[in-house]
Amino acid sequence: MRKIFLNQPCFGKEEINAAYKSLKNLRLSQGIKVREFEHSFSSYIGCKYGIATNSGSSANLIALAALKEYYKIPNGSEVIIPATTFATVAMPIIQIGLKPVYIDVSLETLNIDCDELEAAISKKTKIIMPVHTLGLPTHIDKIKKIAKKNKLIIFEDCCEAHGASINSKKVGSFGEISAFSFFVAHNITTGEGGMVLTNNKKLMLICRSLREFGRVDQQISNENKRFINTKKLKKFDRRYVFERLGYNMRMTDIAGSIGVEQTKKLDLLNKIRVDNAKYLTTELEKNFKNIFYFQKYDKSYYHCFYGFPISISQKYKIDRHKFLLYLEKMGIETRPIFAGCLPDQPAFEKEIGKSFGKLKNSRIIKNNSFFIGIHPKLKKRDLNYIINIFKKYLKKINFHF
């Protein structure tokens, strides 16, 4: 039976040789290859600084903690996020003492609803954290206007949106800070990994420190500055001086070496994803008009398709659970649209947080939407197989259209 995986890493000899070279040269922990990856990926996105981490979730946590420190944001302040997204958009907000405010999303884009956003702003709001869901850029221009009007900080979660853009400007370069994930299922991967991007040098230095135990800045080339003085430390080795409470969230050089090679291939890999998505959208719309619907977006938006989302029209009584069980049985991997509706998840029911409005669309998506793979290793025959399996299921349940 054919197997349609949700995603498959696209590695070649370049990644294998780069990882082997790091091993051979005993470059195992964070070092020169991580710095090279930080430079190449931040340059690709259009930002001055990159801070590599061990995951996208860690990148979110470090970025939020850095914003809180730099802008002196008090505990209990509010961060507005979409209700339909991944769990570690909300978790780090709570973990650092802030309060997530869940707002509804658009059924057409699966991204944050800008009308709801403006209405949800309160005196306690400090950060807007839009997510570019499954690689589709959110309406960032509208969000920037709202943020400017209300003097709010924009933190872009780009963990699913490597290379997505609006009018050729990459997502991740619009806000004060952004975060990416390089998990194995994403458009490019280092196995596990993430990165924070910013143009703000002070934020960058805080992020570096937080990533590595809260140490003082280590990237000092002048040997005379190796030893520093504090109120109670005299001529102390700066490698063991800690200026804040931090974490250990470093990326390894092995992962960094893979990331350097993956970044070189990102545009080509995304092109294949986009071509696959165009074909599948055209064929599904042609064969199942009005039964399923897909993300809609302006031509100026470049959607990089981390996955291929599908929503079942509420007009038709197609049981999503039974449908997905059939797809899985036929070898097509599926997933819900992440957490569906975050405040409905057990982890958040008793945690600090606020839902703005009824979150009607988020709950429709929770019950009626899912996504499948659209990755570069899928061929036209695989896409046709997906279409045929959809036809077989509708025939099986005697669905007439």
Secondary structure, 3 states (H helix, E strand, C coil): CCCECCCCCCCCHHHHHHHHHHHHCCCCCCCHHHHHHHHHHHHHHCCCEEEEECCHHHHHHHHHHHHHHHCCCCCCCEEEEECCCCHHHHHHHHHCCCEEEEECECCCCCCECHHHHHHHCCCCEEEECCECHHHCCCCHHHHHHHHHHHCCEEEEECCCCCCCEECCEECCCCCCEEEEECECCCCCCCECCEEEEECCHHHHHHHHHHHECCECCCCCCCHHHCEECCCCCCCEEHHHCECCCCCECCCCHHHHHHHHHHHHHHHHHHHHHHHHHHHHHHHHHHHCCCCEECCCCCCCEECCCCCEEEEECCCCCCCHHHHHHHHHHCCECCECCCCCCHHHCHHHHCCCCEECCCCHHHHHHHHHEEEECCCCCCCHHHHHHHHHHHHHHHHHCCCCC
